[in-house]
Amino acid sequence: MAKVEIDPVDGLMVDVVGPWASEKHQRLSEYIKLARGARANFVPPKGTGGASYIELFSASGRSRIEGTSTYIDGSPLVAYKAARASGVRFSDLHFNDIEPTKAHALDARIRALGGAAVVHNKPALEAIDDIVFALNPSGLHFAFLDPYNLEYLSFELIEKLARFKHMDMLVHVSVQDLQRNLDRYSVQGGALDKFAPGWRNRVNPNQANNAFRAALMEYWLEEIRKLGTMPAHGAELVVGSKGQRLYWLMFVAAHDLAQKLWNAVRNPGGQREMGF
């Protein structure tokens, strides 16, 4: 069994992440703060639909940066604190992690901050049904889909979230995972069949790997557009300390305002095309 690491501050377990996690969290925090005006229209005194925040791969809420003794907030705490600092909090929080110790640690940390969340401990494809059942169809919702590996990013999750009129999504797509595991993921019944259902009818796997990956991602984006929601133009590419391509942050929303807010916080010098 892997050793469980403990945060010396609160005595609860932590995850171990790469140094690039902070960049991802910065984008998340900036967007949430900038979207305060939109949230305000859905919570009292202006609105009653509510403004929800959702994570299906939430982890424990705190992390240690690999190779260092530095501890940072995980995305659930980053999101909670950003909304609080903006003056317009989320009306409800929905988290999930398949590991019970992580779900317990996150729940305790949110409570320690004075918040309250519904924290599930299930596979994401099971938790999603509980979460969408609890959401107000008239509310404004923001989901951060941040799985460790591409194999957990089932398209069904995006489909179910996209059924809501006001649903913004920030999706982490692992470039490294797609590069390293393309052969394994592309076999019949492999991860790509869940990530991009129907891809075999549109994408030729018998081509150079770069072209294969590019065609696969374009197909995935086309399928998202069919749901009535729009991916932002291009993607935010996050790279490692040696320039290695790590992952894309893909923002998805149905409304122009949300797209404009995301464009205001994304890296203006960052990559906008999903080239390989």
C-alpha positions as CSV (number, residue, x, y, z in Angstrom):
1,M,0.0,0.0,0.0
2,A,1.3,3.4,-0.9
3,K,2.3,5.7,2.0
4,V,-0.3,8.3,2.8
5,E,1.2,11.8,3.1
6,I,-0.1,14.1,5.8
7,D,-0.4,17.9,5.7
8,P,1.5,19.2,8.8
9,V,-0.9,22.1,9.1
10,D,-4.2,20.2,9.5
11,G,-3.2,16.5,9.9
12,L,-5.2,15.4,6.9
13,M,-4.0,13.5,3.9
14,V,-2.6,15.3,0.8
15,D,-2.0,14.5,-2.8
16,V,1.3,14.9,-4.6
17,V,1.3,17.1,-7.8
18,G,3.7,18.6,-10.3
19,P,4.7,22.2,-10.0
20,W,2.5,23.1,-13.0
21,A,-0.7,22.5,-10.9
22,S,-0.4,26.1,-9.6
23,E,-0.7,27.5,-13.1
24,K,-3.9,25.5,-13.6
25,H,-5.3,26.7,-10.3
26,Q,-4.4,30.3,-11.2
27,R,-6.6,30.1,-14.3
28,L,-9.4,28.6,-12.3
29,S,-9.2,31.2,-9.6
30,E,-9.1,34.1,-12.0
31,Y,-12.1,32.9,-13.9
32,I,-14.2,32.4,-10.8
33,K,-13.4,35.9,-9.6
34,L,-14.1,37.5,-12.9
35,A,-17.4,35.6,-13.2
36,R,-18.7,37.1,-10.0
37,G,-21.2,39.4,-11.9
38,A,-22.7,36.5,-13.7
39,R,-23.1,34.5,-10.5
40,A,-24.7,37.5,-8.8
41,N,-27.6,37.4,-11.3
42,F,-28.5,33.8,-10.1
43,V,-28.3,34.2,-6.3
44,P,-30.3,36.4,-3.9
45,P,-31.2,39.2,-4.0
46,K,-31.2,39.2,-7.8
47,G,-31.9,35.6,-8.6
48,T,-33.1,32.3,-7.1
49,G,-31.6,29.6,-9.5
50,G,-28.4,29.4,-7.6
51,A,-24.7,29.1,-8.7
52,S,-23.1,25.7,-8.3
53,Y,-19.6,24.5,-8.5
54,I,-18.9,20.9,-9.4
55,E,-15.8,18.6,-9.4
56,L,-15.9,14.9,-10.2
57,F,-12.2,14.2,-9.5
58,S,-11.7,16.5,-6.5
59,A,-9.0,14.7,-4.6
60,S,-8.3,15.7,-1.0
61,G,-8.2,19.5,-1.3
62,R,-4.5,20.0,-0.4
63,S,-1.4,18.9,-2.2
64,R,2.4,18.8,-1.8
65,I,4.4,19.9,-4.9
66,E,6.5,16.9,-6.0
67,G,10.2,17.2,-5.0
68,T,9.5,20.0,-2.5
69,S,8.2,20.6,1.0
70,T,5.7,23.2,-0.4
71,Y,2.0,22.6,0.3
72,I,-0.7,24.2,-1.8
73,D,-4.5,24.2,-2.0
74,G,-6.1,21.8,-4.4
75,S,-8.7,23.0,-6.9
76,P,-11.8,22.6,-4.6
77,L,-10.3,25.0,-2.0
78,V,-8.9,27.3,-4.7
79,A,-12.5,27.6,-6.1
80,Y,-14.1,28.0,-2.8
81,K,-11.7,30.8,-1.7
82,A,-11.8,32.6,-5.0
83,A,-15.6,32.8,-4.9
84,R,-15.5,34.0,-1.3
85,A,-12.9,36.6,-2.1
86,S,-15.0,37.9,-5.1
87,G,-17.9,38.7,-2.8
88,V,-20.3,36.3,-4.6
89,R,-20.0,32.8,-3.3
90,F,-21.3,29.6,-4.9
91,S,-24.6,28.7,-3.5
92,D,-23.8,25.0,-3.5
93,L,-20.7,22.8,-3.9
94,H,-20.7,19.3,-5.3
95,F,-17.5,17.2,-5.1
96,N,-16.6,13.6,-5.7
97,D,-13.6,11.4,-5.3
98,I,-13.5,7.6,-5.6
99,E,-11.1,7.3,-2.7
100,P,-13.0,7.6,0.7
101,T,-10.0,9.0,2.5
102,K,-9.7,11.9,0.0
103,A,-13.4,12.6,0.1
104,H,-13.3,12.7,3.9
105,A,-10.3,15.0,4.0
106,L,-11.9,17.4,1.5
107,D,-15.1,17.5,3.4
108,A,-13.3,18.4,6.6
109,R,-11.3,21.1,4.9
110,I,-14.3,22.8,3.4
111,R,-16.0,22.7,6.8
112,A,-12.9,24.2,8.4
113,L,-13.2,27.1,6.1
114,G,-16.9,27.7,7.1
115,G,-18.3,26.1,4.0
116,A,-20.6,23.2,3.3
117,A,-20.4,20.8,0.4
118,V,-22.0,17.6,-0.8
119,V,-19.0,15.2,-1.1
120,H,-19.6,12.0,-3.0
121,N,-17.3,8.9,-2.9
122,K,-18.1,7.0,-6.1
123,P,-16.8,6.4,-9.6
124,A,-17.4,9.6,-11.6
125,L,-20.0,8.0,-13.9
126,E,-22.1,7.1,-10.8
127,A,-21.6,10.4,-9.0
128,I,-22.6,12.5,-12.0
129,D,-26.2,11.2,-11.8
130,D,-26.5,12.2,-8.1
131,I,-25.0,15.6,-8.8
132,V,-27.1,16.6,-11.9
133,F,-30.3,15.4,-10.0
134,A,-29.5,17.9,-7.3
135,L,-28.8,20.9,-9.6
136,N,-31.4,23.6,-10.2
137,P,-32.2,23.6,-14.0
138,S,-32.5,27.4,-13.7
139,G,-29.2,27.9,-12.1
140,L,-25.7,28.9,-13.3
141,H,-23.3,26.0,-13.0
142,F,-19.5,25.7,-13.4
143,A,-17.9,22.2,-13.6
144,F,-14.1,21.6,-13.4
145,L,-13.3,18.2,-14.9
146,D,-9.7,17.4,-13.9
147,P,-9.0,13.6,-14.0
148,Y,-5.5,12.3,-13.6
149,N,-5.7,10.3,-16.8
150,L,-7.6,10.6,-20.1
151,E,-9.2,7.1,-19.5
152,Y,-11.4,8.6,-16.8
153,L,-12.7,11.5,-18.9
154,S,-15.8,9.8,-20.3
155,F,-17.7,11.8,-22.9
156,E,-20.9,10.8,-21.0
157,L,-19.9,13.2,-18.2
158,I,-19.8,16.1,-20.6
159,E,-23.1,15.1,-22.2
160,K,-24.9,15.1,-18.9
161,L,-23.5,18.4,-17.8
162,A,-24.2,20.0,-21.1
163,R,-28.0,19.4,-20.8
164,F,-28.2,22.4,-18.4
165,K,-28.8,25.8,-20.1
166,H,-26.2,27.6,-18.0
167,M,-23.3,25.2,-17.6
168,D,-19.7,26.3,-18.1
169,M,-17.0,23.6,-18.0
170,L,-13.2,23.7,-17.7
171,V,-11.8,20.4,-18.9
172,H,-8.3,19.1,-18.3
173,V,-7.2,16.9,-21.2
174,S,-3.8,15.2,-20.6
175,V,-1.5,15.5,-23.6
176,Q,1.2,13.3,-22.0
177,D,-1.3,10.5,-21.4
178,L,-2.6,10.6,-24.9
179,Q,0.9,10.5,-26.3
180,R,2.1,7.7,-24.0
181,N,-0.9,5.5,-24.2
182,L,-2.3,6.1,-27.7
183,D,-1.8,2.5,-28.8
184,R,-3.4,1.0,-25.6
185,Y,-6.2,3.5,-25.6
186,S,-7.2,3.0,-29.2
187,V,-7.8,-0.8,-29.1
188,Q,-11.4,-2.0,-29.3
189,G,-13.1,-1.2,-26.0
190,G,-10.2,1.0,-24.9
191,A,-10.3,4.4,-23.3
192,L,-10.9,6.3,-26.5
193,D,-14.2,4.6,-27.0
194,K,-15.4,6.3,-23.8
195,F,-13.5,9.6,-24.3
196,A,-14.8,10.1,-27.9
197,P,-17.6,7.6,-28.7
198,G,-17.9,6.9,-32.4
199,W,-14.4,8.0,-33.3
200,R,-13.7,4.9,-35.3
201,N,-16.2,6.0,-37.9
202,R,-14.5,9.4,-38.5
203,V,-10.8,9.0,-37.6
204,N,-8.3,6.8,-39.3
205,P,-6.0,5.1,-36.7
206,N,-3.7,3.9,-39.4
207,Q,-1.9,7.2,-39.8
208,A,1.1,8.9,-38.2
209,N,0.6,9.3,-34.5
210,N,0.6,13.1,-34.6
211,A,-2.0,13.2,-37.3
212,F,-4.1,10.6,-35.5
213,R,-4.1,12.5,-32.2
214,A,-4.9,15.8,-34.0
215,A,-7.8,14.2,-35.9
216,L,-9.1,12.5,-32.7
217,M,-9.2,15.8,-30.8
218,E,-10.9,17.6,-33.6
219,Y,-13.6,14.9,-33.7
220,W,-14.0,15.3,-29.9
221,L,-14.4,19.0,-30.2
222,E,-17.0,18.5,-33.0
223,E,-19.0,16.2,-30.8
224,I,-19.0,18.8,-28.0
225,R,-20.3,21.4,-30.4
226,K,-23.2,19.0,-31.3
227,L,-24.3,19.2,-27.7
228,G,-25.2,22.9,-28.2
229,T,-22.2,24.2,-26.3
230,M,-19.0,25.7,-27.7
231,P,-15.4,25.0,-26.9
232,A,-13.3,28.1,-26.7
233,H,-11.1,28.8,-29.7
234,G,-8.1,26.6,-29.4
235,A,-6.8,25.4,-26.0
236,E,-4.6,26.6,-23.2
237,L,-1.5,24.4,-23.3
238,V,0.3,23.9,-20.0
239,V,4.0,22.8,-20.3
240,G,6.5,21.5,-17.8
241,S,9.8,23.0,-16.6
242,K,11.6,21.4,-19.6
243,G,9.0,22.5,-22.1
244,Q,7.3,19.2,-22.3
245,R,3.6,19.3,-23.3
246,L,1.6,18.3,-20.3
247,Y,-2.1,19.0,-20.8
248,W,-4.7,21.3,-22.4
249,L,-7.2,23.3,-20.5
250,M,-10.3,23.4,-22.7
251,F,-13.1,25.8,-21.7
252,V,-16.6,24.9,-22.9
253,A,-19.7,27.2,-22.6
254,A,-22.9,27.9,-24.5
255,H,-22.9,31.7,-24.0
256,D,-20.6,34.4,-25.4
257,L,-20.2,36.1,-22.0
258,A,-18.6,33.1,-20.5
259,Q,-16.3,32.7,-23.5
260,K,-15.2,36.4,-23.2
261,L,-14.5,36.0,-19.5
262,W,-12.3,32.9,-20.2
263,N,-10.4,34.7,-22.9
264,A,-9.7,37.5,-20.4
265,V,-7.9,35.2,-18.0
266,R,-6.2,32.7,-20.3
267,N,-2.5,33.1,-21.2
268,P,-2.5,35.7,-24.0
269,G,0.8,34.3,-25.3
270,G,-0.3,30.7,-24.9
271,Q,-0.9,28.2,-27.6
272,R,-4.3,28.4,-29.3
273,E,-4.1,25.5,-31.6
274,M,-4.1,21.8,-30.6
275,G,-1.1,21.0,-32.7
276,F,1.0,17.9,-32.3
